[in-house]
Amino acid sequence: MLGRMATGFALLSISPLHEKAVYEQLTRIPEVVEVHPLFGEYDILVKIQASDIDTIGNIVINKIRSTKGVVDTKTLIGTKSLEG
């Protein structure tokens, strides 16, 4: 069933000194399957797996953006169209 799930990635900008708390909150969201702290333009990268693209959007809006300390997000949707 995992092969049929939609995959998304969100790049997060976090307000200073909130990185650890946001990281911990993100790990509690069931659809967030990976959380990676970053150095550079963004502070955290998350991988999201859900039943469809709309669900990924809802997770980003209702669960990730609403997390205290998250200032901005950029969401990318994965595709399998390049696979044979």
C-alpha positions in Angstrom: 0.0 0.0 0.0 2.9 2.4 0.6 3.7 2.3 -3.1 0.4 4.0 -3.8 0.8 6.8 -1.3 1.6 10.4 -2.2 4.9 11.8 -1.1 5.7 15.4 -0.3 8.6 17.4 1.1 8.3 20.6 3.0 11.2 23.1 3.6 10.6 25.0 6.8 11.9 28.3 8.1 11.9 28.4 11.9 12.1 31.4 14.2 15.4 31.6 16.1 15.6 29.4 19.2 12.5 27.3 18.3 14.3 24.7 16.1 14.4 22.0 18.8 10.8 22.4 19.9 9.6 22.4 16.3 11.7 19.4 15.4 10.2 17.5 18.4 6.6 18.5 17.4 7.1 17.4 13.8 8.3 13.9 14.9 4.9 13.5 16.5 2.9 13.9 13.3 2.1 10.4 12.0 2.3 11.4 8.3 5.8 13.0 8.8 8.1 10.1 8.1 11.4 12.0 8.1 12.7 15.2 9.8 16.1 16.6 8.9 17.7 19.8 10.4 19.4 21.9 7.8 22.0 24.6 7.5 21.3 27.2 4.8 18.2 29.0 3.5 15.8 26.6 5.3 16.0 25.2 8.8 14.2 21.8 8.6 13.2 19.4 5.8 10.3 17.0 6.3 9.2 14.1 4.2 5.4 13.5 4.3 3.5 10.4 3.2 -0.2 10.5 2.8 -3.0 8.9 0.8 -3.1 11.7 -1.7 -1.8 15.2 -2.6 -4.8 17.0 -1.0 -4.0 15.2 2.3 -0.4 16.4 2.1 -1.7 20.0 1.7 -3.9 19.6 4.7 -1.1 18.3 6.8 1.2 21.2 5.8 -1.5 23.8 6.5 -3.2 22.3 9.6 -0.4 20.5 11.4 2.9 21.9 10.2 2.2 25.6 9.6 0.2 25.8 12.8 3.3 24.6 14.9 4.6 27.4 17.1 7.9 28.6 15.7 7.2 27.7 12.0 7.6 31.0 10.1 7.4 29.9 6.5 7.0 26.7 4.4 7.8 25.6 0.8 6.1 22.4 -0.2 7.2 20.1 -3.0 5.2 17.1 -4.2 7.1 14.0 -5.3 6.4 12.2 -8.6 7.0 8.8 -10.0 6.7 9.8 -13.6 10.4 9.4 -14.3 10.4 5.8 -13.2 10.1 3.1 -15.9 
